[in-house]
Amino acid sequence: MSNNEAIFFRTILFALICSSLAGIFTNEWAVRLKRGADPDAVAELHNFENLGQLHKRHFDNLYHFRHKELKKRHSRLRRDVTNQLNLHEMIESSEQDEVLQLDKRGNRISKHELYNDPIWANEWFLNSEDAGPFERYEYNINIQPAWDKGYNGSGVVVCVIDDGLEKNHADLADNYDPLASYDMQDDDEDPSPRYASNEPNRHGTRCAGEIAAARNNSVCGVGVAFDSKIGGIRILDGPVTRIMESKALGFNVDYIDIFSASWGPPDNGKSMDGPKGITSEVLEAAMKNGRGGKGTIYVWAGGNGGKNDDCNADGYQTMRWSVSISAVGLNGDTPYYAEPCASALASTFSSGFVHSIATTDIHGECTKKHSGTSAAAPIAAGILALVLQANPDLHWRDVQHVVVRAAVPDKLFHHEGWVRNAANRATHTNFGYGIIDTDRAINIAKNWTNVGPDHRCQSPKLTYNRAITAHEGITIEIPFDGCHDTNNEVKSMEHVYLQITMKTPRRGDMSIDMISPSGTEMRLISTRQYDSDVVGFVDWRLMTVFLFGENPDGIWTVHIKNHGKYIAELENMFLDVFGTENAPHEPSIPVFSSDDSSVCDSLCNMAEHAYYDSANRCAKCMDVVKVDLKRRSDELKKRNHGLPT
C-alpha cells in the first residue's frame, strides 16, 4: 500500500470512529485485499457476499462486501465484524458503510431558516416539505418546485378589485404599484380602505397578501407570486354603479396583466345577475386590446352560496373570459359554502371544516382566518402571475388552456360525480378540472404553442313553446354541425353556451342538463330552493367549460326538469359554441387522465395524516373509477351500434 492510500484509509477509519455514536450503518463493507487474494473465498469465509470491485479505475484491490445475516440498516457500528476482517491475513483494511446526512446546497437550505415570515408555517396550501404540522402534506398547489426554478411573479402586475388595499402594509409596500390602483368610491388614486368602526374593509388587503406578500421579511406570510407588483381598486365600500364597475374592470388594461375579483351577485340562492351594458362592452374590449392585444386575465371567485346556489346563475362566472375558481378545503373536501358550477375551470384552496387561509390583514396585522371562495381566487391569480412570467406571450385563451391541463383531479377522485369528457379529461361541478398544480402549469406554459383563431358558431334559434308540467321533464335534441365548411368552423371546443328563455312561476324549481354529441353529460343549472323568481330565464346564457377539446358536430341533448308544482314553459333556446378549427398543439407533458385505477394512486399512496382517512378515500376512489369505466364502456358500445347515448 502506498503512503497516500494508507493516509486515505486511516482518515476514513478515524472519521468513522468519531461518528459511530450517532450514525446509521449498513450491512456492507469496503474491504482492501492483499494482492493475490481470492475475493470470493475471503468473503465466503466471513459470511459475506462479494459484490465486486469498488472504483476499479483507481484501485485494483478494493472490494464491496455485503454481510449475509446483518440487517440492511441499523444504528450499531459493528467493530467486532470489522476487527475480525482485519485479522485475516489476506485483508489489509476494511470499513463499515454508513448512511450520510447530506443537504442539497440550493437556494433553499432550510425553509424555516429561509422563510422567517411568522405565519409561513400556517400556509399549508403552499407547503409541501417543511411546514411544522403540515410537513409533507399532500394537499397543496405544488409551488415549491416553481419557486426553486426562480418563478416568483417578477414583471407581472396583478390588481385586486375589492374594498381597498392597505398599500403601506409592511408585507405589501415593497410590491405596491400605484399604476395598478385607484379609489372608485372617492375618485382618487389612493386605494386605502376606510377603517370603519366594525372593520369590514379588510377583504381586499387579505386577498392581496395571498398574491404578493413579500417573502422572508419577518412580516406575516409569503405570497404565491411574492415578487409580482400588486395594486388595488377600492369599489365595494359603498354603492357601486354600472359606470364605476366598468371603470374598475377596464382600468389601465394595457398595464395590468391580471385582475382578481372575489365578489359578485348576492350568494343567497335567489339572485341571477351579471355584467350588462357598458360593463360587458368594456370587458369584451379588454379581451381584444388588453395586455397589448393578448387579452386581460380576469380571475373570479366561484361564489359562497353552497349547495342551494349555482354559479351558472352568476353572469360574472359565465363570462368566457373569466377564469372561474372553486374552493377545496384542507382535507380535500368540498367546503360547505362552495357552489356547484359547470363554468368553474379549476380549484385552489380555502377554508373548510378545519384551517382557514393565513395572509395579511389591515392595520399592518396578519390573519389566519381568511375564508370562502374569496380566498381561493387570489391563489389562482398568483399562480397565473407565475405562468405569465414563464411565458408572457400567452393570450387569454392560452391561459385557460394551460389551466385545464395543469388542473389535477387525482387527490379529489374519491368524490362521486366526476365525468370524463371525450378529450379524456375528468371534470366535476364542484372542482372544475381539479386542483391547479403550479409547477405543472409553468412547465406547460413554457412549452405552449398559442391556439388558433377564435371561432364562434351558433345553432339556429329554436322556438318550442312547450309546457313542462309539475314534476315532469322534457328532452330536446339540437342537431349541430359546428359550422362545417365555413369560416366559423369549430372542431375543438372551448366555451359552450346554451342560451335559453323559459317562463317559470318559480325559477328555482328548474334543473337543466346537457349531453354533448360525444356523450359528455353536465348539469348546467341545479334547483335552487330559495329562488322564487316568477320571471324565469330571459335570454340567460348557461355556460360550460367541461368540453375543452371535444368536437361539437352531432346531436346535442338537453334535459329540462320541473321539480315544482307549477307549470313552466320553454319558449326558445340555441347553442353558442366557441373554439378552434384545429385542435391545439399538445405539449409533451403527461396528462392526468388515466383510463384505469392508476388515477387513484396519489390517494392510495398517501401516508396517513390527521386530516383525512386515506385508506377510506382510496377505496372510494376505486369505486368512482369503476363507475366511470363502466359508463364510458356503455357509451362506446352504444356509439358503435349507432344507438343514442
C-alpha positions, 0 to 999 in steps of 0.5 A, a space after each residue: 500500500 502506498 503512503 497516500 492510500 494508507 493516509 486515505 484509509 486511516 482518515 476514513 477509519 478515524 472519521 468513522 470512529 468519531 461518528 459511530 455514536 450517532 450514525 446509521 450503518 449498513 450491512 456492507 463493507 469496503 474491504 482492501 485485499 492483499 494482492 493475490 487474494 481470492 475475493 470470493 473465498 475471503 468473503 465466503 469465509 466471513 459470511 459475506 457476499 462479494 459484490 465486486 470491485 469498488 472504483 476499479 479505475 483507481 484501485 485494483 484491490 478494493 472490494 464491496 462486501 455485503 454481510 449475509 445475516 446483518 440487517 440492511 440498516 441499523 444504528 450499531 457500528 459493528 467493530 467486532 465484524 470489522 476487527 475480525 476482517 482485519 485479522 485475516 491475513 489476506 485483508 489489509 483494511 476494511 470499513 463499515 458503510 454508513 448512511 450520510 446526512 447530506 443537504 442539497 446546497 440550493 437556494 433553499 437550505 432550510 425553509 424555516 431558516 429561509 422563510 422567517 415570515 411568522 405565519 409561513 408555517 400556517 400556509 399549508 396550501 403552499 407547503 409541501 416539505 417543511 411546514 411544522 404540522 403540515 410537513 409533507 402534506 399532500 394537499 397543496 398547489 405544488 409551488 415549491 418546485 416553481 419557486 426553486 426554478 426562480 418563478 416568483 411573479 417578477 414583471 407581472 402586475 396583478 390588481 385586486 378589485 375589492 374594498 381597498 388595499 392597505 398599500 403601506 402594509 409592511 408585507 405589501 409596500 415593497 410590491 405596491 404599484 400605484 399604476 395598478 390602483 385607484 379609489 372608485 368610491 372617492 375618485 382618487 388614486 389612493 386605494 386605502 380602505 376606510 377603517 370603519 368602526 366594525 372593520 369590514 374593509 379588510 377583504 381586499 388587503 387579505 386577498 392581496 397578501 395571498 398574491 404578493 406578500 413579500 417573502 422572508 421579511 419577518 412580516 406575516 406570510 409569503 405570497 404565491 407570486 411574492 415578487 409580482 407588483 400588486 395594486 388595488 381598486 377600492 369599489 365595494 365600500 359603498 354603492 357601486 354603479 354600472 359606470 364605476 364597475 366598468 371603470 374598475 374592470 377596464 382600468 389601465 388594461 394595457 398595464 395590468 396583466 391580471 385582475 382578481 375579483 372575489 365578489 359578485 351577485 348576492 350568494 343567497 340562492 335567489 339572485 341571477 345577475 351579471 355584467 350588462 351594458 357598458 360593463 360587458 362592452 368594456 370587458 369584451 374590449 379588454 379581451 381584444 386590446 388588453 395586455 397589448 392585444 393578448 387579452 386581460 386575465 380576469 380571475 373570479 371567485 366561484 361564489 359562497 352560496 353552497 349547495 342551494 346556489 349555482 354559479 351558472 346563475 352568476 353572469 360574472 362566472 359565465 363570462 368566457 373570459 373569466 377564469 372561474 375558481 372553486 374552493 377545496 378545503 384542507 382535507 380535500 373536501 368540498 367546503 360547505 359554502 362552495 357552489 356547484 358550477 359547470 363554468 368553474 375551470 379549476 380549484 385552489 384552496 380555502 377554508 373548510 371544516 378545519 384551517 382557514 387561509 393565513 395572509 395579511 390583514 389591515 392595520 399592518 396585522 396578519 390573519 389566519 382566518 381568511 375564508 370562502 371562495 374569496 380566498 381561493 381566487 387570489 391563489 389562482 391569480 398568483 399562480 397565473 402571475 407565475 405562468 405569465 412570467 414563464 411565458 408572457 406571450 400567452 393570450 387569454 385563451 392560452 391561459 385557460 388552456 394551460 389551466 385545464 391541463 395543469 388542473 389535477 383531479 387525482 387527490 379529489 377522485 374519491 368524490 362521486 360525480 366526476 365525468 370524463 369528457 371525450 378529450 379524456 379529461 375528468 371534470 366535476 361541478 364542484 372542482 372544475 378540472 381539479 386542483 391547479 398544480 403550479 409547477 405543472 402549469 409553468 412547465 406547460 406554459 413554457 412549452 405552449 404553442 398559442 391556439 388558433 383563431 377564435 371561432 364562434 358558431 351558433 345553432 339556429 334559434 329554436 322556438 318550442 313553446 312547450 309546457 313542462 308540467 309539475 314534476 315532469 321533464 322534457 328532452 330536446 335534441 339540437 342537431 349541430 354541425 359546428 359550422 362545417 365548411 365555413 369560416 366559423 368552423 369549430 372542431 375543438 371546443 372551448 366555451 359552450 353556451 346554451 342560451 335559453 328563455 323559459 317562463 317559470 312561476 318559480 325559477 328555482 324549481 328548474 334543473 337543466 342538463 346537457 349531453 354533448 354529441 360525444 356523450 359528455 353529460 353536465 348539469 348546467 343549472 341545479 334547483 335552487 330552493 330559495 329562488 322564487 323568481 316568477 320571471 324565469 330565464 330571459 335570454 340567460 346564457 348557461 355556460 360550460 367549460 367541461 368540453 375543452 377539446 371535444 368536437 361539437 358536430 352531432 346531436 346535442 341533448 338537453 334535459 329540462 326538469 320541473 321539480 315544482 308544482 307549477 307549470 313552466 314553459 320553454 319558449 326558445 333556446 340555441 347553442 353558442 359554441 366557441 373554439 378552434 378549427 384545429 385542435 391545439 398543439 399538445 405539449 409533451 407533458 403527461 396528462 392526468 387522465 388515466 383510463 384505469 385505477 392508476 388515477 387513484 394512486 396519489 390517494 392510495 399512496 398517501 401516508 396517513 395524516 390527521 386530516 383525512 382517512 386515506 385508506 377510506 378515500 382510496 377505496 372510494 376512489 376505486 369505486 368512482 373509477 369503476 363507475 366511470 369505466 363502466 359508463 364510458 364502456 356503455 357509451 362506446 358500445 352504444 356509439 358503435 351500434 349507432 344507438 343514442 347515448 
